Amino acid sequence: MRERRCRGILLAAAFWIARGTGAGQETGTAFVDSKICEGCHAAYSRSYAQSGMARSFSRAGLNQENLARGLPFHHSATGAAYSISARGGQLYQSRWQSGPGGERINRAEWRIDYVMGSGNHARTYLHRERDGSLIELPLAWYSEKGGSWGMNPGFDSSQFVAPRKISYECMFCHNAYPRIPAGHEQENSVPAYLDPLPEGIDCQRCHGPGGEHARLAQRGAAVGEVRKAIVNPARLPADRQMEVCMQCHLQTTSRRLPAQVRRFDRGPFSYRAGEPLGRFALFFERGAANEKDNGIEIDSSAVRLRASQCYLQSKGALTCLTCHDPHRVERGEAARRRYNGVCRSCHNGAFEARVAARRHTAEPDCVGCHMPKRRTVDVVHAVMTDHRIQRMKPAGDLLAEIAEVPERAENGYRGPVAPYYPKPFPGSGEDRLYLAVAQVRDGSNIAAGVEQLAAEIAKQHPRAAGFYVELGDALRAKGDDAAAATAYEQALERDPKSAWAARRLAGALLATGAKTRALAMLNRSIALAPDDARGWYALGDADLSLGRKADAIIAFRKSAALDPEFPDAWNALGGALADSGKFAEAQNALETALRIQPDLVDAQANLAMLLASRGDLSGAIFHFEQALKSAPGNVAARCNYAVALARQNRPGEAEKQLRIALQTDPKFPQAHLDLALLLADRGNFEEAAEHLRMAADGSNPAVRQKALDLLRQIGK
């Protein structure tokens, strides 16, 4: 009997195959626009379109939120206000602070181009930059409490965070496979995306590239042949099936560890459903075991499930698909009945016995008790189902509001990093290299990790440049810049086109005093990645250290033009312009830096100095106070603040600030000199002489000479 033929595919298939929206375009691996799937799979397409995955990324729409409710949003930690408004068919997010007279200052506005998140839990707003990158804006919408506004994770801090770029890792789990510019698949490249951007996770993330499947179906090939050309997760072995889900839901932590290390020979969107996940990336967890329930994170579903006795005892029979149909989403009572049925398919006998013994209610809510909803500790305005199936519901109010704890150097994890997945850990030579990389990448286990990575590199001599760059970074973190430079040079020997390695080498060379060679290496990195704002910024910094102000200004201008939301570039440009006497331009650049990051201390201090030099003492004092609010230990800024106060005829306040500066750093020469001048002006020559002697003993030659001159003048 002849096998039946597949018919009914959309005639537009060939057109969509030619356009392709993914990275792979080789024969049999081409991606297609998932709209063509509707031709044969209309019911699945309609139901899947309502799922959170299908709605995980979209163009911004004017009807997504009630903009009149709860706006403006006032962020008490920074004193900033945020709002979202519609204008000319576009949405905009804005932020401002109140100035000394109540006026709005540091006002920033970004056009909202895309929305990340389905809205089931949250929506994050994104702005598209000219270079194709996307930046995450500070204010987010959360579904909790019927819809409310709050800061995105990382932004809910007393310190401002500049809008940050959406990384490839972030996009990987929130969208289909986007196309990226040539060369940007290299490690540490600027994450940029080509048009058109896909909108939502599509069929091919779980079923693999659909080009060959669609081509065969259009041609009327036999059904069996058509089916072989696409991945059906339900027919995969249990571990491969789980990995289709775990490619996005296997995050051991969102904190710096690292939780995942992608292999250096794999592009950011090169994973294909059905291949072993370990060929794409290795996953890690904290080495220090901690059985205490410290809460759940927003993307920990697979990790939590894998810790459940139900999963462990099933020996692979329990997978995500046991409970979830990815093509359709059930909610409310229908979902409760479905999940209860799944649980009772294994536990019905025990359940009936417990009901008969009056140790269980007759109407079960299996998920509500054994997989309760909990507030996530990393996204504190979101509530998720805890996928760790537990015998007893954890104690306490699992939905109680909690404050975000920003991750700092002092509260980050420090200890060994252990393999998490695949298990058992493969343990090949290359895998041991990646295990060593995991120790050092985020600084979790630097001391032991450097030795481990250096030993493995010496033993294996790997070809991938990334291992040597990671070693160089770790050596620099330990303060060994010379050894780091050697590691970076080895990286460049293996990959002469790595702008990442060239820029890292330049940094190490600058630290060792080899400025001319560092400059050459920075120019090499720019030739390799001319659209990377970070390279131009580093070049400008090197030019300044060599006294080449004009060249530095050119480089800083280029950096700011490439990435208009890069506050450090604007601050450096403002400082260089001010030193060159271009005060109006300098003020504009510094104000732009503060628009992006209002508490950028260097920009606040630079602007204050500029305003003071132009006679605007009130403005200078305001910005000095803002700088010291963010960085009270900045002794140089405090000294300059004191000088401005003294010039405004407020000597008592100036003296107080200088004494605070000396409490912070008792040997700071400028503070001693400034305090001596203030005291001498008030006739207190004895104490003034004491501070002049301290200034003369300092390491600043200019301050030392001035102090000695003044000591001679007052006869001390």
RAHU-V399321 format. One record per backbone hydrogen bond with DSSP energy under -1.0 kcal/mol. CO is the residue of the C=O (numbers start at 1). NH is the residue of the N-H. Records with the same first field share a line. If there is no record, write none. Layout:
# RAHU-V399321
CO=NH ; NH
This chain:
# RAHU-V399321
4=223
10=13
12=16
13=17
14=18
15=19
16=20
24=31
26=29
30=211
33=36
34=37
35=38
36=39
37=41
41=45
42=46
43=47
44=48
45=49
47=50
48=51
51=55
53=56 ; 201
56=117
58=115
61=64
65=67
66=69
73=82
75=79
80=75
81=96
82=73
83=94
85=92
87=90
90=87
91=112
92=85
93=110
94=83
95=108
96=81
97=105
99=102
103=99
105=97
108=95
110=93
113=60
114=126
115=58
116=124
121=143
122=119
123=141
124=116
125=137
126=113 ; 114
127=135
129=132
132=193
133=129
134=166
135=127
138=152
140=150
141=123
142=148
144=147
148=142
150=140
152=155
155=157
164=136
167=171
168=172
171=174 ; 175
179=194
181=184
183=186
186=189
190=192
202=205
203=206 ; 207
204=208
207=231
210=214
211=215
212=216
213=217
214=218
215=219
216=221
221=6
222=226
223=227
224=228
227=230
232=235
233=236
237=241
238=242
239=243
240=244
242=246
243=247
245=248 ; 249
249=302
259=284
261=282
263=266
267=270
272=275
276=279
277=280 ; 281
280=263
282=261
283=420 ; 421
285=418
292=294
296=377
297=300
299=251
300=304
301=305
302=306
305=308
308=312
309=313
314=317
319=322
320=323 ; 324
325=328
332=336
333=337
334=338
335=339
336=340
337=341
338=342
339=343
340=344
341=345
343=346 ; 347
344=348
347=351
348=352
349=353
350=354
351=355
352=356
353=357
354=359
355=358
365=369
366=370
367=371
370=390
372=386
374=384
379=382
382=376
384=374
397=400
398=375
416=287
418=285
421=283
428=432
429=433
430=434
431=435
432=436
433=437
434=438
436=440
437=441
439=445
440=443
444=415
445=449
446=450
447=451
448=452
449=453
450=454
451=455
452=456
453=457
454=458
455=459
456=460
457=461
465=469
466=470
467=471
468=472
469=473
470=474
471=475
472=476
473=477
474=478
475=480
476=479
479=481
480=484
481=485
482=486
483=487
484=488
485=489
486=490
487=491
488=492
489=493
490=494
491=495
495=498
497=499
498=502
499=503
500=504
501=505
502=506
503=507
504=508
505=509
506=510
507=511
508=512
509=514
510=513
513=515
514=518
515=519
516=520
517=521
518=522
519=523
520=524
521=525
522=526
523=527
524=528
525=529
529=532
532=536
533=537
534=538
535=539
536=540
537=541
538=542
539=543
540=544
541=545
542=546
543=548
544=547
547=549
548=552
549=553
550=554
551=555
552=556
553=557
554=558
555=559
556=560
557=561
558=562
559=563
563=566
566=570
567=571
568=572
569=573
570=574
571=575
572=576
573=577
574=578
575=579
576=580
577=582
578=581
581=583
582=586
583=587
584=588
585=589
586=590
587=591
588=592
589=593
590=594
591=595
592=596
593=597
597=600
600=604
601=605
602=606
603=607
604=608
605=609
606=610
607=611
608=612
609=613
610=614
611=616
612=615
615=617
616=620
617=621
618=622
619=623
620=624
621=625
622=626
623=627
624=628
625=629
626=630
627=631
631=634
633=635
634=638
635=639
636=640
637=641
638=642
639=643
640=644
641=645
642=646
643=647
644=648
645=650
646=649
650=654
651=655
652=656
653=657
654=658
655=659
656=660
657=661
658=662
659=663
660=664
661=665
665=668
668=672
669=673
670=674
671=675
672=676
673=677
674=678
675=679
676=680
677=681
679=684
680=683
683=685
684=688
685=689
686=690
687=691
688=692
689=693
690=694
691=695
692=696
693=697
695=698
700=704
701=705
702=706
703=707
704=708
705=709
706=710
707=711
708=712
709=713
710=714
711=716
